[in-house]
Amino acid sequence: MIRSAVNLPGSAGVVNGYALSHEVKQLGKRLPNTPTPAFDRLGSLNIPVLVIVGAHDTPYILAAADYMTERIPSARKVIVEDAAHLPNMDQPHEFQGIFQDFLENLSS
């Protein structure tokens, strides 16, 4: 049945997405529970952190960027306006400038 569904025009992406979703769920069931989730340890970071997010990313990712920035003492958040989930691909020159500025400020 799945093989015939993949042959329908436009359906391969749906079938592949479902299969990937199922595999990710199964992987999550096999992984051991982490005693302290990473989000709970963000406040203990004592290094400079740059959070770059695209303005058109999903609400979940935008909220995660806010969450990290609020909890990491030395975090700096930059929003790339004309980008979605991959600001480094959507706006490579702007991303490079943001990253280079961050690195240069580390040494000053």
GULUMPA-42489 format. One record per residue: residue in one letter; x, z, y of N, C-alpha, C in turn. Coordinates in pm, whole numbers, m for minus. Layout:
<atoms>
<aa: a, nu: X, nw: Z, nv: Y, cau: X, caw: Z, cav: Y, cu: X, cw: Z, cv: Y>
...
</atoms>
This chain:
<atoms>
<aa: m, nu: 82, nw: 0, nv: m119, cau: 0, caw: 0, cav: 0, cu: 87, cw: 0, cv: 126>
<aa: i, nu: 190, nw: 85, nv: 132, cau: 275, caw: 89, cav: 251, cu: 345, cw: m44, cv: 270>
<aa: r, nu: 393, nw: m102, nv: 159, cau: 463, caw: m230, cav: 170, cu: 371, cw: m336, cv: 228>
<aa: s, nu: 245, nw: m340, nv: 188, cau: 154, caw: m441, cav: 243, cu: 120, cw: m409, cv: 389>
<aa: a, nu: 116, nw: m282, nv: 426, cau: 88, caw: m246, cav: 565, cu: 202, cw: m288, cv: 657>
<aa: v, nu: 325, nw: m281, nv: 608, cau: 440, caw: m321, cav: 690, cu: 435, cw: m469, cv: 720>
<aa: n, nu: 374, nw: m547, nv: 632, cau: 367, caw: m692, cav: 652, cu: 261, cw: m733, cv: 753>
<aa: l, nu: 173, nw: m642, nv: 794, cau: 74, caw: m675, cav: 895, cu: 141, cw: m682, cv: 1031>
<aa: p, nu: 104, nw: m778, nv: 1115, cau: 167, caw: m790, cav: 1247, cu: 150, cw: m661, cv: 1328>
<aa: g, nu: 258, nw: m612, nv: 1383, cau: 253, caw: m494, cav: 1470, cu: 243, cw: m361, cv: 1400>
<aa: s, nu: 237, nw: m360, nv: 1269, cau: 216, caw: m233, cav: 1199, cu: 345, cw: m168, cv: 1150>
<aa: a, nu: 454, nw: m241, nv: 1147, cau: 579, caw: m186, cav: 1093, cu: 623, cw: m63, cv: 1170>
<aa: g, nu: 612, nw: m66, nv: 1303, cau: 652, caw: 49, cav: 1384, cu: 569, cw: 171, cv: 1354>
<aa: v, nu: 440, nw: 152, nv: 1333, cau: 351, caw: 265, cav: 1302, cu: 388, cw: 326, cv: 1168>
<aa: v, nu: 408, nw: 241, nv: 1069, cau: 442, caw: 289, cav: 935, cu: 578, cw: 358, cv: 938>
<aa: n, nu: 677, nw: 297, nv: 1004, cau: 809, caw: 358, cav: 1013, cu: 804, cw: 490, cv: 1087>
<aa: g, nu: 725, nw: 497, nv: 1194, cau: 711, caw: 622, cav: 1269, cu: 650, cw: 731, cv: 1184>
<aa: y, nu: 549, nw: 697, nv: 1105, cau: 488, caw: 795, cav: 1016, cu: 588, cw: 844, cv: 913>
<aa: a, nu: 663, nw: 752, nv: 854, cau: 761, caw: 790, cav: 751, cu: 868, cw: 880, cv: 811>
<aa: l, nu: 916, nw: 848, nv: 929, cau: 1018, caw: 931, cav: 994, cu: 961, cw: 1068, cv: 1026>
<aa: s, nu: 839, nw: 1074, nv: 1077, cau: 776, caw: 1202, cav: 1108, cu: 766, cw: 1288, cv: 984>
<aa: h, nu: 728, nw: 1229, nv: 873, cau: 717, caw: 1303, cav: 747, cu: 854, cw: 1355, cv: 704>
<aa: e, nu: 957, nw: 1272, nv: 714, cau: 1092, caw: 1314, cav: 674, cu: 1142, cw: 1429, cv: 761>
<aa: v, nu: 1116, nw: 1423, nv: 891, cau: 1159, caw: 1530, cav: 981, cu: 1089, cw: 1660, cv: 945>
<aa: k, nu: 961, nw: 1654, nv: 916, cau: 888, caw: 1775, cav: 877, cu: 945, cw: 1834, cv: 748>
<aa: q, nu: 976, nw: 1749, nv: 653, cau: 1033, caw: 1797, cav: 527, cu: 1171, cw: 1859, cv: 549>
<aa: l, nu: 1251, nw: 1800, nv: 635, cau: 1383, caw: 1854, cav: 666, cu: 1369, cw: 1993, cv: 727>
<aa: g, nu: 1274, nw: 2009, nv: 818, cau: 1250, caw: 2139, cav: 880, cu: 1214, cw: 2246, cv: 780>
<aa: k, nu: 1145, nw: 2209, nv: 675, cau: 1108, caw: 2307, cav: 572, cu: 1229, cw: 2351, cv: 490>
<aa: r, nu: 1330, nw: 2265, nv: 479, cau: 1448, caw: 2298, cav: 398, cu: 1554, cw: 2375, cv: 476>
<aa: l, nu: 1549, nw: 2369, nv: 609, cau: 1651, caw: 2438, cav: 688, cu: 1624, cw: 2587, cv: 692>
<aa: p, nu: 1729, nw: 2668, nv: 685, cau: 1708, caw: 2813, cav: 694, cu: 1665, cw: 2852, cv: 835>
<aa: n, nu: 1588, nw: 2958, nv: 844, cau: 1547, caw: 3007, cav: 975, cu: 1666, cw: 3066, cv: 1048>
<aa: t, nu: 1682, nw: 3030, nv: 1173, cau: 1790, caw: 3085, cav: 1254, cu: 1744, cw: 3221, cv: 1305>
<aa: p, nu: 1824, nw: 3326, nv: 1287, cau: 1781, caw: 3458, cav: 1331, cu: 1756, cw: 3466, cv: 1481>
<aa: t, nu: 1837, nw: 3399, nv: 1560, cau: 1818, caw: 3397, cav: 1705, cu: 1817, cw: 3253, cv: 1751>
<aa: p, nu: 1701, nw: 3201, nv: 1787, cau: 1696, caw: 3062, cav: 1832, cu: 1788, cw: 3038, cv: 1952>
<aa: a, nu: 1838, nw: 2918, nv: 1963, cau: 1932, caw: 2884, cav: 2070, cu: 1873, cw: 2911, cv: 2208>
<aa: f, nu: 1744, nw: 2884, nv: 2226, cau: 1683, caw: 2908, cav: 2356, cu: 1696, cw: 3054, cv: 2398>
<aa: d, nu: 1693, nw: 3145, nv: 2301, cau: 1703, caw: 3288, cav: 2333, cu: 1844, cw: 3328, cv: 2376>
<aa: r, nu: 1942, nw: 3244, nv: 2350, cau: 2081, caw: 3278, cav: 2383, cu: 2133, cw: 3205, cv: 2506>
<aa: l, nu: 2050, nw: 3130, nv: 2574, cau: 2096, caw: 3051, cav: 2688, cu: 2156, cw: 3138, cv: 2798>
<aa: g, nu: 2100, nw: 3254, nv: 2821, cau: 2149, caw: 3342, cav: 2927, cu: 2289, cw: 3392, cv: 2905>
<aa: s, nu: 2338, nw: 3381, nv: 2783, cau: 2473, caw: 3430, cav: 2754, cu: 2581, cw: 3325, cv: 2780>
<aa: l, nu: 2542, nw: 3204, nv: 2815, cau: 2641, caw: 3101, cav: 2845, cu: 2711, cw: 3134, cv: 2977>
<aa: n, nu: 2842, nw: 3130, nv: 2975, cau: 2917, caw: 3159, cav: 3098, cu: 3010, cw: 3042, cv: 3131>
<aa: i, nu: 2957, nw: 2922, nv: 3116, cau: 3031, caw: 2800, cav: 3148, cu: 2943, cw: 2715, cv: 3239>
<aa: p, nu: 3003, nw: 2626, nv: 3317, cau: 2922, caw: 2534, cav: 3398, cu: 2841, cw: 2441, cv: 3308>
<aa: v, nu: 2714, nw: 2424, nv: 3342, cau: 2625, caw: 2340, cav: 3261, cu: 2552, cw: 2243, cv: 3354>
<aa: l, nu: 2551, nw: 2117, nv: 3316, cau: 2478, caw: 2015, cav: 3390, cu: 2362, cw: 1968, cv: 3304>
<aa: v, nu: 2241, nw: 1981, nv: 3357, cau: 2121, caw: 1935, cav: 3288, cu: 2074, cw: 1810, cv: 3363>
<aa: i, nu: 2080, nw: 1697, nv: 3297, cau: 2036, caw: 1571, cav: 3358, cu: 1910, cw: 1527, cv: 3285>
<aa: v, nu: 1807, nw: 1496, nv: 3362, cau: 1679, caw: 1458, cav: 3302, cu: 1621, cw: 1342, cv: 3383>
<aa: g, nu: 1553, nw: 1252, nv: 3313, cau: 1485, caw: 1141, cav: 3380, cu: 1349, cw: 1186, cv: 3432>
<aa: a, nu: 1314, nw: 1145, nv: 3551, cau: 1188, caw: 1184, cav: 3613, cu: 1066, cw: 1140, cv: 3531>
<aa: h, nu: 1082, nw: 1034, nv: 3453, cau: 969, caw: 980, cav: 3377, cu: 974, cw: 1018, cv: 3229>
<aa: d, nu: 1050, nw: 1123, nv: 3197, cau: 1055, caw: 1171, cav: 3059, cu: 925, cw: 1241, cv: 3026>
<aa: t, nu: 910, nw: 1284, nv: 2903, cau: 787, caw: 1351, cav: 2861, cu: 776, cw: 1489, cv: 2927>
<aa: p, nu: 655, nw: 1539, nv: 2944, cau: 639, caw: 1673, cav: 3002, cu: 715, cw: 1780, cv: 2925>
<aa: y, nu: 723, nw: 1767, nv: 2793, cau: 795, caw: 1865, cav: 2713, cu: 944, cw: 1869, cv: 2750>
<aa: i, nu: 1005, nw: 1753, nv: 2764, cau: 1147, caw: 1746, cav: 2798, cu: 1170, cw: 1796, cv: 2940>
<aa: l, nu: 1083, nw: 1761, nv: 3032, cau: 1097, caw: 1810, cav: 3170, cu: 1086, cw: 1962, cv: 3174>
<aa: a, nu: 993, nw: 2017, nv: 3097, cau: 978, caw: 2163, cav: 3090, cu: 1100, cw: 2227, cv: 3025>
<aa: a, nu: 1156, nw: 2163, nv: 2923, cau: 1276, caw: 2216, cav: 2857, cu: 1393, cw: 2218, cv: 2954>
<aa: a, nu: 1405, nw: 2115, nv: 3038, cau: 1512, caw: 2111, cav: 3138, cu: 1496, cw: 2226, cv: 3237>
<aa: d, nu: 1373, nw: 2251, nv: 3280, cau: 1347, caw: 2364, cav: 3370, cu: 1381, cw: 2496, cv: 3303>
<aa: y, nu: 1338, nw: 2510, nv: 3179, cau: 1361, caw: 2632, cav: 3103, cu: 1511, cw: 2661, cv: 3092>
<aa: m, nu: 1589, nw: 2559, nv: 3057, cau: 1734, caw: 2578, cav: 3044, cu: 1797, cw: 2612, cv: 3178>
<aa: t, nu: 1756, nw: 2542, nv: 3282, cau: 1814, caw: 2564, cav: 3414, cu: 1784, cw: 2704, cv: 3465>
<aa: e, nu: 1664, nw: 2753, nv: 3437, cau: 1626, caw: 2888, cav: 3482, cu: 1702, cw: 2997, cv: 3407>
<aa: r, nu: 1743, nw: 2971, nv: 3285, cau: 1803, caw: 3076, cav: 3202, cu: 1956, cw: 3073, cv: 3195>
<aa: i, nu: 2015, nw: 2959, nv: 3221, cau: 2161, caw: 2951, cav: 3218, cu: 2212, cw: 2981, cv: 3358>
<aa: p, nu: 2289, nw: 3089, nv: 3372, cau: 2330, caw: 3133, cav: 3506, cu: 2400, cw: 3025, cv: 3590>
<aa: s, nu: 2482, nw: 2943, nv: 3529, cau: 2559, caw: 2845, cav: 3606, cu: 2505, cw: 2703, cv: 3591>
<aa: a, nu: 2380, nw: 2689, nv: 3552, cau: 2324, caw: 2555, cav: 3529, cu: 2285, cw: 2487, cv: 3659>
<aa: r, nu: 2303, nw: 2359, nv: 3658, cau: 2261, caw: 2273, cav: 3770, cu: 2178, cw: 2161, cv: 3710>
<aa: k, nu: 2057, nw: 2140, nv: 3764, cau: 1970, caw: 2034, cav: 3713, cu: 1967, cw: 1919, cv: 3812>
<aa: v, nu: 1979, nw: 1797, nv: 3758, cau: 1968, caw: 1677, cav: 3840, cu: 1862, cw: 1588, cv: 3775>
<aa: i, nu: 1769, nw: 1541, nv: 3857, cau: 1663, caw: 1451, cav: 3810, cu: 1697, cw: 1310, cv: 3854>
<aa: v, nu: 1702, nw: 1219, nv: 3758, cau: 1726, caw: 1078, cav: 3787, cu: 1588, cw: 1014, cv: 3802>
<aa: e, nu: 1556, nw: 973, nv: 3924, cau: 1420, caw: 928, cav: 3958, cu: 1371, cw: 808, cv: 3878>
<aa: d, nu: 1448, nw: 705, nv: 3866, cau: 1402, caw: 583, cav: 3799, cu: 1448, cw: 577, cv: 3654>
<aa: a, nu: 1429, nw: 688, nv: 3583, cau: 1473, caw: 694, cav: 3444, cu: 1372, cw: 773, cv: 3362>
<aa: a, nu: 1376, nw: 749, nv: 3232, cau: 1289, caw: 822, cav: 3140, cu: 1378, cw: 911, cv: 3052>
<aa: h, nu: 1368, nw: 896, nv: 2921, cau: 1438, caw: 986, cav: 2829, cu: 1588, cw: 961, cv: 2821>
<aa: l, nu: 1632, nw: 844, nv: 2857, cau: 1774, caw: 811, cav: 2848, cu: 1827, cw: 772, cv: 2986>
<aa: p, nu: 1844, nw: 869, nv: 3076, cau: 1890, caw: 833, cav: 3211, cu: 2026, cw: 765, cv: 3211>
<aa: n, nu: 2110, nw: 796, nv: 3114, cau: 2241, caw: 730, cav: 3106, cu: 2228, cw: 582, cv: 3073>
<aa: m, nu: 2118, nw: 543, nv: 3009, cau: 2095, caw: 402, cav: 2977, cu: 2009, cw: 335, cv: 3084>
<aa: d, nu: 1910, nw: 408, nv: 3136, cau: 1821, caw: 351, cav: 3237, cu: 1891, cw: 329, cv: 3370>
<aa: q, nu: 1976, nw: 423, nv: 3409, cau: 2046, caw: 418, cav: 3537, cu: 2193, cw: 454, cv: 3516>
<aa: p, nu: 2269, nw: 369, nv: 3448, cau: 2406, caw: 407, cav: 3410, cu: 2498, cw: 438, cv: 3528>
<aa: h, nu: 2487, nw: 364, nv: 3637, cau: 2575, caw: 388, cav: 3751, cu: 2542, cw: 521, cv: 3819>
<aa: e, nu: 2414, nw: 548, nv: 3835, cau: 2373, caw: 676, cav: 3894, cu: 2414, cw: 792, cv: 3803>
<aa: f, nu: 2392, nw: 776, nv: 3674, cau: 2431, caw: 879, cav: 3579, cu: 2582, cw: 905, cv: 3586>
<aa: q, nu: 2660, nw: 799, nv: 3589, cau: 2805, caw: 814, cav: 3595, cu: 2846, cw: 888, cv: 3722>
<aa: g, nu: 2782, nw: 857, nv: 3835, cau: 2813, caw: 925, cav: 3960, cu: 2779, cw: 1073, cv: 3954>
<aa: i, nu: 2665, nw: 1106, nv: 3896, cau: 2623, caw: 1246, cav: 3882, cu: 2723, cw: 1321, cv: 3794>
<aa: f, nu: 2758, nw: 1261, nv: 3683, cau: 2849, caw: 1326, cav: 3589, cu: 2989, cw: 1340, cv: 3649>
<aa: q, nu: 3035, nw: 1236, nv: 3716, cau: 3168, caw: 1241, cav: 3777, cu: 3173, cw: 1349, cv: 3886>
<aa: d, nu: 3069, nw: 1360, nv: 3966, cau: 3061, caw: 1463, cav: 4069, cu: 3067, cw: 1602, cv: 4006>
<aa: f, nu: 2994, nw: 1620, nv: 3897, cau: 2995, caw: 1748, cav: 3825, cu: 3136, cw: 1782, cv: 3778>
<aa: l, nu: 3203, nw: 1685, nv: 3717, cau: 3339, caw: 1709, cav: 3667, cu: 3437, cw: 1738, cv: 3780>
<aa: e, nu: 3425, nw: 1665, nv: 3890, cau: 3516, caw: 1688, cav: 4003, cu: 3496, cw: 1827, cv: 4063>
<aa: n, nu: 3373, nw: 1874, nv: 4066, cau: 3345, caw: 2007, cav: 4121, cu: 3395, cw: 2119, cv: 4029>
<aa: l, nu: 3418, nw: 2088, nv: 3903, cau: 3472, caw: 2188, cav: 3811, cu: 3614, cw: 2227, cv: 3849>
<aa: s, nu: 3688, nw: 2130, nv: 3896, cau: 3829, caw: 2156, cav: 3926, cu: 3851, cw: 2211, cv: 4066>
<aa: s, nu: 3747, nw: 2214, nv: 4148, cau: 3766, caw: 2264, cav: 4285, cu: 3736, cw: 2412, cv: 4297>
</atoms>
